[in-house]
Amino acid sequence: EAQVTQNPRYLITVTGKKLTVTCSQNMNHEYMSWYRQDPGLGLRQIYYSMNVEVTDKGDVPEGYKVSRKEKRNFPLILESPSPNQTSLYFCASSPGQPNEKLFFGSGTQLSVL
Amino acid sequence: AQTVTQSQPEMSVQEAETVTLSCTYDTSESDYYLFWYKQPPSRQMILVIRQEAYKQQNATENRFSVNFQKAAKSFSLKISDSQLGDAAMYFCAYRSPSGSARQLTFGSGTQLTVLP
């Protein structure tokens, strides 16, 4: 089944404790991206990747890191999480063409205490 | 950078009636792609409909259609014969076609309630 697998689904952590949210797709998609969703703000792009070893900042990259060492995986790293990073996070992927729809993961609800 | 504006945080519609959700965007590009995504309470993101800017004909998908006004930079979604299952958050999104700007920008969303 074609899918984007995102883990964990829920995460509670404390300020400053490094964490990684994993994202993997099995569709050989070139494009992958991370979004955070906050009430009243919609989805805002954190980082995106056009292909292996090619990543670029989105609208809200501060406090986040990503890597794209393999085509299928695109982890999101929070080196030192802070309470303002409490949010719902989505990973998404799509083929290379911009008219293609995004395939979304099931989301990660992160709470930073 | 492109911006996408959804001016209606909440809308409601009676079952079987028609509702229109508005979306405007700001861009200097002539070619781009527009999308409507639906997010039900399960929080799954589902593509509803897409429109390519170079196509003048408005896209339709069953009960869902768009009114694309390129000059006005407007991209509204019309839902006909509304059903209870249409209740969700709806996001409008803009995608640039070229190079490093090829990211996707979402609006803030419209929460649609369908009344029985």
HADDOCK unambig.tbl for C-alpha pairs under 7 A between the chains (distance, minus, plus):
assign (segid A and resid 40 and name CA) (segid B and resid 108 and name CA) 5.60 0.50 0.50
assign (segid A and resid 41 and name CA) (segid B and resid 108 and name CA) 4.61 0.50 0.50
assign (segid A and resid 42 and name CA) (segid B and resid 106 and name CA) 6.41 0.50 0.50
assign (segid A and resid 42 and name CA) (segid B and resid 107 and name CA) 5.72 0.50 0.50
assign (segid A and resid 42 and name CA) (segid B and resid 108 and name CA) 3.71 0.50 0.50
assign (segid A and resid 42 and name CA) (segid B and resid 109 and name CA) 5.58 0.50 0.50
assign (segid A and resid 43 and name CA) (segid B and resid 106 and name CA) 5.71 0.50 0.50
assign (segid A and resid 43 and name CA) (segid B and resid 108 and name CA) 7.00 0.50 0.50
assign (segid A and resid 44 and name CA) (segid B and resid 106 and name CA) 6.73 0.50 0.50
assign (segid A and resid 98 and name CA) (segid B and resid 95 and name CA) 6.69 0.50 0.50
assign (segid A and resid 98 and name CA) (segid B and resid 97 and name CA) 5.44 0.50 0.50
assign (segid A and resid 99 and name CA) (segid B and resid 33 and name CA) 6.08 0.50 0.50
assign (segid A and resid 101 and name CA) (segid B and resid 47 and name CA) 6.80 0.50 0.50
assign (segid A and resid 104 and name CA) (segid B and resid 45 and name CA) 6.22 0.50 0.50
assign (segid A and resid 106 and name CA) (segid B and resid 44 and name CA) 5.94 0.50 0.50
